[in-house]
């Protein structure tokens, strides 16, 4: 039977996503990726050349997926909170993406993956916000690029800093956290509580959407 190169590459990429998300590009190990994919590690070097090139391929693939799954045009920018909610949903379903981006920020500042292409995509998003501003559907109190960055960064923070989100934003059926500053939500009762859901839930999504709409002048 002929070797399915495309399928083998995809299996390696899928395995590498988990390894890079957990350990970063420097801490990841080719042997673990190969074992997870059940493929000889020599195939990684054959198809991707090196561990660094494999990380580049993984991040590029994941960024293409989120760009396709969570679009933002001028009409959609008229409700920026909805965009934030859709981006939140994507991160919750694909928690590895925020981790990959965080690792890139920590270890790849001098060699950002596909920087020119990504800059173009971000500028397209900013242009969509500028269109919404011209239509009077979005605040003009912030530059489109700055507002785009604020929404993307705020949304991702629920997944890169989930512990802070749990402390400050009410969780589903949980304690009220910092919204009840004068109470004892973080006290002894919390010590005996069950382990929280590691990912933000519907209440935190709703809080994000509300904050973004207020920030965008759409609340």
C-alpha positions as CSV (number, residue, x, y, z in Angstrom):
1,X,0.0,0.0,0.0
2,X,1.3,3.5,-1.0
3,X,2.5,5.7,1.9
4,X,0.0,8.5,2.5
5,X,2.3,11.5,2.9
6,X,-0.4,14.1,3.5
7,X,-2.0,12.0,6.2
8,X,1.3,11.3,7.8
9,X,2.2,15.0,7.9
10,X,-1.2,15.8,9.4
11,X,-0.7,13.2,12.1
12,X,2.6,14.7,13.0
13,X,1.2,18.3,13.0
14,X,-1.7,17.1,15.3
15,X,0.8,15.5,17.7
16,X,3.1,18.5,17.6
17,X,0.3,20.9,18.5
18,X,-0.1,19.2,21.9
19,X,3.6,18.9,22.6
20,X,4.4,22.5,21.6
21,X,1.4,23.8,23.5
22,X,2.5,22.0,26.7
23,X,6.3,22.5,26.5
24,X,6.9,25.4,24.1
25,X,9.2,25.2,21.1
26,X,12.4,24.9,23.2
27,X,11.1,22.4,25.6
28,X,9.3,20.2,23.1
29,X,10.9,16.9,22.2
30,X,10.8,15.3,18.7
31,X,10.8,11.8,20.2
32,X,7.6,12.6,22.2
33,X,5.9,14.0,19.1
34,X,6.8,10.9,17.0
35,X,5.6,8.6,19.8
36,X,2.3,10.5,20.1
37,X,1.8,10.2,16.3
38,X,3.1,6.6,16.2
39,X,5.4,7.6,13.4
40,X,9.2,7.2,13.1
41,X,10.8,10.5,14.2
42,X,12.9,10.5,11.0
43,X,9.8,11.4,9.1
44,X,9.7,14.7,11.0
45,X,13.1,15.6,9.7
46,X,12.2,14.4,6.3
47,X,9.0,16.4,6.0
48,X,9.8,19.5,8.2
49,X,13.6,19.7,8.4
50,X,13.9,20.6,12.1
51,X,12.0,21.1,15.3
52,X,11.9,24.8,14.8
53,X,10.5,24.4,11.3
54,X,7.9,22.0,12.7
55,X,6.8,24.7,15.2
56,X,6.5,27.2,12.4
57,X,4.4,24.8,10.4
58,X,2.2,24.1,13.4
59,X,1.6,27.7,14.3
60,X,1.0,28.8,10.7
61,X,-1.6,26.0,10.3
62,X,-3.4,27.0,13.6
63,X,-3.5,30.6,12.7
64,X,-4.9,29.9,9.3
65,X,-7.7,27.8,11.0
66,X,-8.7,30.6,13.4
67,X,-8.6,33.2,10.7
68,X,-11.0,31.1,8.6
69,X,-13.3,30.1,11.6
70,X,-13.6,33.6,13.1
71,X,-13.8,36.2,10.4
72,X,-14.3,39.9,11.0
73,X,-15.6,42.2,8.3
74,X,-17.2,45.7,8.5
75,X,-20.7,44.4,9.1
76,X,-19.5,42.0,11.9
77,X,-17.5,44.9,13.5
78,X,-20.8,46.6,14.1
79,X,-21.2,44.2,17.0
80,X,-17.6,43.8,18.3
81,X,-18.9,41.9,21.4
82,X,-20.2,39.2,19.1
83,X,-16.8,38.9,17.5
84,X,-15.2,38.6,20.9
85,X,-17.7,35.9,21.9
86,X,-17.0,33.9,18.7
87,X,-13.3,34.2,19.3
88,X,-13.8,33.1,23.0
89,X,-15.7,30.0,21.7
90,X,-12.9,29.2,19.4
91,X,-10.3,29.4,22.1
92,X,-12.4,27.3,24.4
93,X,-12.7,24.6,21.8
94,X,-9.0,24.9,20.8
95,X,-7.1,25.9,24.0
96,X,-3.8,25.0,22.5
97,X,-3.8,28.1,20.3
98,X,-3.5,30.7,23.1
99,X,-0.7,28.6,24.6
100,X,1.2,28.4,21.3
101,X,0.9,32.2,20.9
102,X,2.1,32.7,24.4
103,X,5.1,30.5,23.8
104,X,5.9,32.3,20.6
105,X,5.8,35.6,22.5
106,X,8.2,34.2,25.2
107,X,10.7,32.4,22.9
108,X,10.3,33.7,19.4
109,X,10.3,37.5,19.6
110,X,13.3,37.6,17.2
111,X,11.7,35.3,14.7
112,X,7.9,35.7,14.7
113,X,6.1,33.1,12.6
114,X,4.7,34.5,9.3
115,X,4.9,38.1,10.6
116,X,4.3,39.9,7.3
117,X,1.2,37.7,6.5
118,X,-0.2,38.0,10.0
119,X,0.3,41.8,10.0
120,X,-1.7,41.9,6.8
121,X,-4.5,39.9,8.4
122,X,-4.6,42.1,11.5
123,X,-4.7,45.2,9.3
124,X,-7.7,43.8,7.5
125,X,-9.4,43.4,10.9
126,X,-8.5,47.0,11.8
127,X,-9.8,48.2,8.5
128,X,-13.1,46.4,9.3
129,X,-13.3,48.4,12.5
130,X,-12.5,51.6,10.7
131,X,-15.3,50.9,8.3
132,X,-17.7,50.4,11.3
133,X,-16.4,53.7,12.8
134,X,-17.2,55.6,9.6
135,X,-20.7,54.1,9.7
136,X,-21.2,55.3,13.2
137,X,-21.5,51.8,14.6
138,X,-18.3,51.9,16.6
139,X,-16.6,54.3,18.9
140,X,-14.0,56.6,17.4
141,X,-12.4,57.1,20.8
142,X,-9.7,54.6,20.0
143,X,-7.7,53.9,16.9
144,X,-8.9,50.8,15.0
145,X,-5.6,49.0,15.4
146,X,-5.5,49.6,19.2
147,X,-9.1,48.5,19.6
148,X,-8.5,45.4,17.5
149,X,-5.5,44.6,19.7
150,X,-7.5,45.2,22.9
151,X,-10.3,42.8,21.9
152,X,-7.9,40.0,20.8
153,X,-5.7,40.4,23.9
154,X,-8.6,40.6,26.3
155,X,-10.2,37.5,24.9
156,X,-7.0,35.5,24.8
157,X,-6.3,36.4,28.4
158,X,-9.1,34.2,29.6
159,X,-7.1,31.3,28.4
160,X,-3.5,32.4,29.0
161,X,-4.4,33.7,32.5
162,X,-7.4,31.5,33.5
163,X,-6.4,31.8,37.2
164,X,-6.8,35.6,37.1
165,X,-10.1,35.2,35.2
166,X,-11.4,32.9,37.9
167,X,-10.4,35.4,40.6
168,X,-11.9,38.5,39.0
169,X,-14.8,37.3,36.8
170,X,-17.8,35.3,38.1
171,X,-17.7,31.7,37.0
172,X,-20.6,29.4,36.2
173,X,-22.3,28.5,39.4
174,X,-19.1,29.4,41.4
175,X,-18.0,32.2,43.7
176,X,-18.5,35.8,42.7
177,X,-14.7,36.5,43.1
178,X,-13.7,40.1,43.0
179,X,-17.2,41.3,42.0
180,X,-17.9,40.9,45.7
181,X,-14.8,42.6,47.0
182,X,-16.2,43.1,50.5
183,X,-17.3,39.5,50.9
184,X,-15.4,36.3,51.6
185,X,-15.7,34.7,48.2
186,X,-12.0,33.9,48.2
187,X,-11.8,32.7,51.8
188,X,-12.2,29.5,53.7
189,X,-15.3,28.3,51.8
190,X,-13.2,28.4,48.6
191,X,-10.6,26.1,50.1
192,X,-12.9,23.2,50.2
193,X,-14.5,23.8,46.8
194,X,-14.2,21.3,44.0
195,X,-11.5,21.9,41.4
196,X,-12.9,24.5,39.0
197,X,-13.4,23.9,35.3
198,X,-10.0,24.7,33.8
199,X,-11.6,26.6,31.0
200,X,-13.7,29.7,31.2
201,X,-17.5,29.1,30.8
202,X,-20.7,30.8,29.7
203,X,-20.7,33.4,32.5
204,X,-17.2,34.6,31.7
205,X,-18.0,34.7,28.0
206,X,-21.1,36.9,28.8
207,X,-18.9,39.2,30.9
208,X,-16.3,39.5,28.1
209,X,-19.0,40.3,25.5
210,X,-20.5,42.9,27.7
211,X,-17.2,44.6,28.4
212,X,-16.2,44.6,24.8
213,X,-19.5,46.2,23.8
214,X,-19.0,48.9,26.4
215,X,-15.4,49.4,25.3
216,X,-16.6,49.7,21.7
217,X,-19.4,52.1,22.5
218,X,-22.0,49.5,21.6
219,X,-23.3,48.7,25.0
